[in-house]
Amino acid sequence: MNKETYNKIAGQDTGRIIAISDGVFGVALTLLVLEIRVPVLESIRSEQDLIHAFVALKSKFLVYFLAFMTTGIFWVGHSSQYKYIQESDRNLNWINLLFLLSVTMLPFTTAFLGDYVHFKFPVAVYWLNIFLMGAMLYINWVYACRHHFVHEETRQLVDIPLRRRIITAQSLYFLGALLCFISPVLSIAFIILVQLNYAFAFLSQRKKTPALKTES
């Protein structure tokens, strides 16, 4: 009886979920840039040597931008869900913590990819990280809806768009990961383009433009 009572009262505060999630995302974003280190080479004797050493960091900057976009997109996705999730329980808390587990892995998978950017395996590891984040975010939303933590009227409006966004994005990320068999750099570039579209909705804006002109 005591166990049942505890299960019912634990994890009721969605505010704490949001607080720890924002904190983890903030730390993850900070740790990403620490992998880009200032060149310290004894061979640097001139401006040209220093410029060459700086340019050699280009793959690090590319992967940093990729990871920053990844973190930002998932933070926005998480925020979008908790705008509508009004209640919680201990299971939802742990689902969210497992999601944050995958978020905290990003600095490592980013560093691994940045050090071996021309290999396929690091791309697969990074994609697996993204997949785990997407899967846990999807499970988080499905659990909240099934346990009526989202108001029914709201759920009918936002459920399909939120699910579809995750599924479509994960499909595109998988396609991007497969491109590593052609070129790992091409794979990274494709995923970045997908993320830029999800961040700024370029394609959506282009689709809406004709409709706006027709109305006017």
FENSULCOR-V722327 format. One record per run of one state. SS is the DSSP state (hx for helix, st for strand, lp for the rest). FROM is the first residue (numbers start at 0). LEN is the number of residues. Records with the same first field share a line. If there is no record, write none. Layout:
BEGIN
SS->FROM-LEN / FROM-LEN
END
This chain:
BEGIN
lp->0-1 / 9-4 / 33-13 / 55-2 / 82-2 / 85-4 / 104-1 / 115-4 / 146-3 / 150-1 / 181-2 / 200-1 / 215-1
hx->1-8 / 13-20 / 46-9 / 57-25 / 89-15 / 105-10 / 119-27 / 151-30 / 183-17 / 201-14
st->84-1 / 149-1
END
